[in-house]
Amino acid sequence: FDRHFWWMLVLAALVILPRSALIYTEYNESIDDNYHLFRGVAYWRHQLEGVGLNDPPLAAALSALPIVLVGGGVPKDQHMLYGQPVRPETLLVLIAVWKWLLFLPMVAVAFCWLRRVYALRAAWLGAALLTFEPNFAAFIPNASIDVLGVEGIVIGTFLAWRYFERPGLG
């Protein structure tokens, strides 16, 4: 965690946040959003009984955390953005900012991993590629769990690599 790491994190944040805000303004909610947000809020409110799950609820719960924090609940009609204590537009902004914050650890892990394996220039290149990659850019601000799944894979693989490199609790 030296100055290169912190500069990379700040620069990535300065690119990803405004881009997420611009994408959010042109974004329309989809059925996928309601599906994941409904299951995420139901997870936090302990109302998952009878809710069909085709994947584990952790990513949906992480995506739905802003709704829970503003006091939102599980509506009867499964339209998660409507009928909440705050406006749907505000919820979408909160979700976009939250997902932006959740993306930064993956960029940080990639930077650290590339730096340990290849050197500083490769780490900067990898962080820049992740920061500007259009597929991530498209899915960071919305409520889908695609980017969170990739983040889990990258961080889990990094931790497994560290464990096999030097077994132990640390």
Salt bridges, closest charged atoms under 4 A:
ASP2 OD2 - ARG115 NH2 2.70
ASP32 OD1 - HIS36 NE2 2.95
GLU89 OE1 - ARG87 NE 3.54
GLU165 OE1 - ARG116 NH2 2.79
